[in-house]
């Protein structure tokens, strides 16, 4: 792949969070960028504000003529695009260079000092923290984030190209295209079984990812994982460890222990023990760059605001707290519940959850039911299909029947706000990876 000869970059699925940060990268580097996506969104609106054309109809006629020259046009697509996609097949049949996003990302980052964040959970937040730490420390960094950073209101941070920060996504084995200098693995659990078949398949893939680390590179792994590397954990004997945790004014305060030194009185403002682990490994990775200014890194931890839809406060009033989160796997639901209970002990917590994918709902139904049962009230939206066709018998009503909770119900999005208004809400939580995010502003407006 010779990017010097590429003038045009066309994205199929440009509204995807990982695709759009690549679009921003090429746009920043003077390339002519355009693309297709299925539906308008906040992300496509932000691209349009950069004068990147986006259309929403799968039509070859909608592709501008300047993008129909195979000699100077690179086409990037996401695995979520169906094989029947007319535009994708046009480019493939006409001899264009057509690449998956992961392949392009691997090519872009291979000539930089690459820091890659892998794991079944925690990738996006950890990547965003790491990008923030390096940017605030004055490093020359380009960070490709899997979510919108609340510090910068973008999923793409750039102050230079010496270092690159990327989210190493296990879906479709995409992370095997990377060759990082420093990597971490936050967790390894069964997920994406439509790709891997079983849990061993995903374990083997993460092990293969560790072989992609450049010679002399470093791997950080959460304490307890059956992988070799520098360990990190909470209140244990890990190489990097957080100890003496207290909560002060809604924020964590703790000691951060590294193999070299201990930092006392460190502050971090995102709720949940899982987020403390994310902050810890991001800090550990950030210390691996040349001449890291550790004092600035500690200060930057305090100023990290978060990632949109990762325990994002929408309303904080005395009589109502509303939190929105991206949680879509049982482990993430459990972490969300822990964070809410820790911050709001004794409060009634109402959860609105949109299951994501028929296959994931089927594969983890019992685990979902166990974690959802812990909330005081549960409202389920219909399953968001994303790239999938329905599976017979796998519905939100079926999942609801497994939840052990007297206050549970399946609701349609159209009736959600009216149903919520009938309740005496104390802490309201919305969660899911589908289009439930589109309901957030409406809920916020109804209760603000």
C-alpha positions in Angstrom: 0.0 0.0 0.0 1.6 3.3 -1.1 -0.4 6.1 0.4 1.8 8.7 -1.5 0.0 7.7 -4.8 -3.4 7.8 -3.2 -5.3 11.0 -3.7 -8.9 9.8 -2.9 -10.0 7.7 0.1 -13.6 6.4 0.0 -15.2 4.8 3.1 -18.0 2.3 3.1 -19.4 2.6 6.6 -17.8 6.0 7.2 -20.1 6.7 10.2 -18.6 3.9 12.2 -16.7 5.2 15.1 -13.5 3.5 14.0 -14.0 4.4 10.3 -14.6 8.0 11.0 -11.4 8.6 12.9 -9.5 7.2 9.9 -11.5 9.5 7.6 -10.4 12.4 9.9 -6.8 11.2 9.6 -6.7 11.2 5.8 -8.6 14.5 5.7 -6.0 16.1 8.0 -3.3 14.7 5.7 -4.7 16.4 2.6 -6.5 13.5 1.0 -9.8 13.8 -0.8 -12.3 12.0 1.5 -15.9 10.9 1.1 -18.1 8.0 2.0 -21.3 6.1 2.5 -23.2 5.1 5.7 -26.5 3.5 6.3 -28.0 6.3 8.5 -27.2 9.9 9.5 -25.7 10.3 13.0 -23.8 12.7 15.2 -20.6 11.2 13.8 -21.6 11.8 10.1 -22.8 15.3 11.0 -19.3 16.0 12.5 -17.7 14.7 9.3 -20.0 16.9 7.2 -18.8 19.9 9.3 -15.3 19.1 8.0 -16.7 19.3 4.4 -16.4 15.5 4.1 -19.3 14.4 1.8 -21.4 11.6 3.2 -24.4 10.0 1.5 -26.9 7.4 2.9 -28.1 5.4 -0.2 -26.2 2.4 -1.4 -26.0 3.6 -4.9 -23.1 3.6 -7.4 -24.6 6.7 -8.9 -24.1 8.5 -5.6 -20.3 8.0 -5.8 -18.7 11.2 -7.1 -16.8 10.7 -10.4 -13.5 11.8 -8.9 -13.6 8.6 -6.7 -14.1 6.3 -9.7 -10.4 6.2 -10.7 -8.8 3.0 -9.4 -5.3 4.3 -9.9 -5.5 7.0 -7.2 -8.4 5.9 -5.0 -8.2 3.7 -1.9 -11.4 2.1 -0.7 -11.8 1.3 3.0 -14.7 -0.8 4.3 -15.8 -2.3 7.6 -16.6 -6.0 8.1 -20.1 -5.0 9.2 -20.9 -4.1 5.6 -22.9 -6.9 3.9 -21.3 -8.8 1.0 -24.3 -7.8 -1.2 -23.4 -4.1 -0.8 -23.6 -2.6 -4.3 -20.9 0.1 -3.8 -18.5 -2.4 -2.3 -18.9 -4.9 -5.1 -18.5 -2.1 -7.7 -15.1 -1.2 -6.3 -14.0 -4.8 -6.0 -15.1 -5.7 -9.5 -13.5 -2.6 -11.1 -10.0 -3.3 -9.7 -9.8 -0.8 -6.9 -7.5 -1.2 -3.9 -10.1 -2.3 -1.3 -9.0 -2.8 2.3 -10.5 -3.5 5.6 -10.1 -0.7 8.2 -7.8 -2.8 10.3 -5.4 -3.3 7.4 -5.2 0.4 6.7 -4.7 1.2 10.4 -1.9 -1.3 10.7 -0.2 0.2 7.7 -0.5 3.8 9.0 0.9 2.9 12.5 3.7 0.6 11.6 6.2 3.4 11.1 5.4 5.0 14.4 5.9 3.9 18.0 2.6 2.2 18.3 0.7 1.7 21.6 -2.2 -0.7 21.2 -5.0 -1.4 23.7 -6.7 -4.9 23.4 -9.2 -6.7 25.5 -12.8 -7.9 25.4 -13.8 -4.9 27.7 -12.3 -1.5 28.4 -10.6 -0.8 25.1 -12.2 2.4 24.3 -11.9 4.1 27.7 -8.3 2.9 28.1 -7.4 4.2 24.6 -9.0 7.5 25.4 -7.2 7.8 28.7 -3.9 6.9 27.1 -4.4 9.4 24.2 -5.2 12.1 26.7 -2.2 11.3 28.9 0.2 11.5 26.0 -1.3 14.6 24.5 -1.3 16.4 27.8 2.3 15.4 28.5 3.4 17.1 25.3 4.1 14.0 23.3 3.9 14.0 19.5 0.9 11.6 19.3 -1.9 10.6 17.0 -4.7 8.6 18.7 -7.5 6.7 17.0 -10.2 6.4 19.6 -13.2 4.0 19.6 -15.5 6.6 21.1 -15.9 10.4 21.4 -13.6 11.9 24.0 -15.4 14.3 26.3 -12.1 16.2 26.6 -11.7 16.9 22.9 -15.2 16.2 21.5 -13.7 13.9 18.9 -12.5 10.4 18.3 -9.3 11.5 16.7 -6.5 13.3 18.7 -3.4 14.5 16.9 -0.4 16.6 17.9 2.2 14.8 15.8 3.1 11.3 14.4 6.0 10.0 16.6 3.6 8.0 18.7 0.3 6.3 17.7 -2.4 5.1 20.0 -4.9 2.6 18.7 -7.8 0.4 19.9 -6.9 -3.2 19.0 -10.3 -4.7 18.1 -10.7 -8.5 18.4 -13.8 -8.5 16.2 -13.1 -10.3 12.9 -9.5 -10.8 14.2 -8.8 -7.2 13.2 -6.1 -6.7 15.8 -3.8 -9.2 14.1 -3.1 -6.6 11.5 -1.2 -4.5 14.1 2.4 -4.6 15.1 2.6 -2.6 18.3 5.7 -1.6 20.4 3.6 -1.5 23.6 0.3 -3.3 24.1 -2.0 -4.2 26.9 -4.8 -6.8 27.3 -7.5 -5.7 29.7 -9.6 -8.8 29.6 -10.2 -12.0 27.7 -13.7 -13.4 27.7 -16.1 -15.1 25.4 -17.6 -12.7 22.9 -18.1 -12.5 19.2 -18.8 -16.2 19.1 -20.3 -15.7 15.6 -16.6 -15.2 14.6 -14.7 -17.4 17.0 -17.1 -20.3 17.6 -16.2 -20.8 21.3 -14.2 -19.2 24.1 -11.0 -21.1 23.3 -11.1 -19.5 19.8 -11.0 -16.1 21.2 -8.3 -17.0 23.8 -6.1 -18.4 21.0 -6.6 -15.2 19.0 -5.4 -13.0 21.9 -2.4 -15.2 22.4 -1.6 -14.7 18.7 -2.0 -11.0 19.2 0.8 -11.0 21.7 3.2 -12.5 19.1 2.6 -9.3 17.0 4.4 -7.1 19.5 7.7 -5.9 18.1 10.9 -7.4 19.4 11.9 -5.6 22.6 8.3 -4.4 23.1 6.3 -4.6 26.2 2.9 -6.2 27.1 0.8 -5.3 30.1 -1.9 -7.7 31.3 -4.5 -7.4 33.9 -3.6 -9.5 37.0 -5.1 -13.0 36.8 -5.0 -13.4 33.0 -3.1 -16.5 31.9 -0.7 -14.4 29.8 2.9 -13.4 30.3 3.6 -9.7 30.7 3.8 -6.8 33.2 0.8 -7.2 35.5 -1.5 -4.5 36.8 -4.2 -4.7 39.4 -6.0 -3.2 42.5 -4.8 -3.8 46.1 -2.6 -6.7 45.1 1.1 -7.4 44.3 1.0 -6.6 40.6 3.9 -4.8 38.9 1.6 -1.7 38.6 -0.9 -1.4 41.4 -3.5 1.0 42.8 -3.8 0.9 46.6 -5.5 2.8 49.5 -8.6 3.7 47.4 -11.0 6.2 48.9 -13.9 8.2 47.4 -13.7 11.9 47.9 -16.3 14.3 46.5 -17.4 11.7 44.0 -13.9 11.0 42.7 -11.4 8.2 43.5 -8.3 9.1 45.5 -5.5 6.5 45.7 -1.8 5.6 45.7 -0.4 4.5 42.3 2.5 2.0 42.7 5.0 1.3 39.9 8.2 -0.8 39.9 10.1 2.5 40.2 8.1 4.8 42.4 4.9 5.5 44.2 2.6 8.4 43.6 0.4 9.4 46.5 -3.0 11.2 46.4 -3.7 10.5 42.8 -7.2 11.5 41.6 -9.4 10.0 39.0 -13.0 11.1 38.3 -14.7 8.2 36.4 -16.8 5.8 38.6 -16.3 2.1 38.7 -13.3 -0.2 39.7 -13.1 -1.2 36.1 -12.3 2.4 35.2 -9.6 2.5 37.8 -7.9 -0.5 36.1 -8.3 1.3 32.7 -6.6 4.4 34.1 -3.8 2.3 35.7 -2.8 0.5 32.5 -3.0 3.6 30.5 -0.6 5.3 32.9 1.7 2.3 32.8 1.8 2.3 29.0 2.3 6.1 28.9 5.5 5.8 31.0 7.0 3.7 28.2 7.6 6.6 25.8 10.9 8.4 25.7 11.4 10.7 28.7 7.8 10.6 30.0 7.0 13.5 32.3 5.4 11.4 35.1 4.3 14.4 37.1 2.3 15.6 34.1 0.9 12.2 33.5 -0.4 12.1 37.1 -2.0 15.5 36.7 -3.6 14.4 33.4 -5.3 11.5 35.1 -7.2 14.0 37.2 -8.4 16.0 34.1 -9.7 13.1 32.1 -13.4 13.7 31.6 -14.4 10.4 30.0 -15.8 9.0 26.7 -19.3 9.7 25.6 -21.7 6.8 26.5 -19.2 5.4 29.0 -20.9 6.2 32.4 -21.8 9.6 31.0 -23.8 11.8 33.4 -26.8 13.3 31.6 -28.6 14.6 34.6 -27.3 15.2 38.1 -30.0 16.7 40.3 -30.7 16.1 43.9 -33.9 14.1 43.1 -32.7 12.5 39.9 -29.4 11.1 38.4 -29.4 9.9 34.8 -26.4 8.0 33.5 -25.9 6.6 30.0 -23.5 3.8 29.2 -22.4 1.6 26.2 -22.5 -1.7 28.2 -23.6 -4.5 26.0 -22.0 -7.6 27.4 -22.8 -9.3 30.8 -19.4 -8.4 32.3 -20.0 -4.7 31.3 -23.5 -4.8 32.8 -21.9 -6.1 36.0 -19.3 -3.3 36.0 -22.0 -0.7 35.4 -24.0 -2.0 38.3 -21.0 -2.0 40.6 -20.2 1.6 39.7 -23.8 2.8 40.2 -24.2 1.1 43.5 -20.8 2.4 44.8 -21.7 6.0 43.9 -25.4 5.9 44.9 -25.8 3.4 47.8 -29.4 3.0 48.9 -30.9 4.6 45.8 -33.4 2.9 43.6 -31.8 2.1 40.2 -33.9 1.8 37.1 -32.2 0.3 34.0 -33.3 0.6 30.4 -31.3 -1.9 28.4 -31.3 -2.6 24.6 -29.8 -6.0 23.9 -27.3 -5.9 21.0 -27.2 -8.7 18.4 -29.4 -11.8 18.4 -26.4 -14.1 18.6 -24.9 -12.4 21.7 -28.3 -12.4 23.4 -28.6 -16.1 22.7 -25.1 -17.0 23.7 -25.1 -15.1 27.0 -28.8 -15.1 27.9 -28.3 -16.7 31.4 -25.4 -14.3 32.2 -27.4 -11.3 31.0 -30.4 -12.4 33.1 -28.2 -12.8 36.2 -26.7 -9.3 35.9 -29.9 -7.5 34.9 -31.7 -9.1 37.9 -29.5 -7.0 40.2 -31.1 -3.7 39.2 -34.2 -2.5 41.1 -36.2 -2.1 37.8 -35.5 -3.4 34.3 -37.0 -2.1 31.1 -35.9 -4.0 28.0 -36.1 -2.6 24.5 -36.3 -4.9 21.4 -33.0 -6.5 20.4 -30.9 -4.3 18.1 -30.0 -6.5 15.1 -27.0 -4.5 13.7 -25.5 -6.8 11.1 -27.6 -9.9 11.9 -30.9 -11.5 10.8 -33.3 -12.5 13.5 -32.9 -15.9 15.2 -36.1 -17.8 15.8 -37.3 -17.6 19.5 -34.5 -15.1 20.5 -36.4 -12.0 21.6 -36.4 -9.5 24.4 -39.5 -11.1 25.8 -37.6 -14.4 25.9 -34.7 -12.7 27.8 -37.2 -11.0 30.1 -38.6 -14.4 31.2 -35.2 -15.3 32.5 -34.7 -12.2 34.6 -35.5 -12.7 38.3 -37.0 -9.4 39.1 -40.6 -8.4 40.0 -40.2 -5.0 38.3 -39.5 -5.9 34.7 -41.1 -5.1 31.3 -40.4 -5.1 27.6 -41.2 -1.6 26.1 -41.2 0.0 22.7 -39.0 3.0 22.2 -42.1 5.1 21.2 -43.6 4.6 24.7 -40.4 4.7 26.8 -40.6 8.3 28.0 -44.2 8.1 28.9 -43.6 4.9 30.9 -40.6 6.5 32.7 -42.7 9.5 33.6 -45.1 7.2 35.4 -42.3 6.0 37.7 -40.7 7.5 40.8 -37.1 7.6 39.4 -34.1 8.1 41.6 -31.2 6.8 39.5 -32.0 6.1 35.8 -29.5 4.2 33.6 -29.7 3.6 29.9 -27.3 1.0 28.4 -26.6 -0.8 25.1 -24.5 -0.6 21.9 -27.3 -0.2 19.4 -29.4 2.9 18.6 -30.5 3.5 22.2 -28.0 6.3 22.2 -30.4 8.2 20.0 -33.0 8.2 22.8 -30.6 9.8 25.3 -31.2 13.4 24.3 -35.0 12.9 24.3 -34.9 11.4 27.8 -32.7 14.1 29.0 -35.0 16.8 27.6 -38.1 15.1 29.2 -36.6 15.1 32.7 -34.2 18.1 32.7 
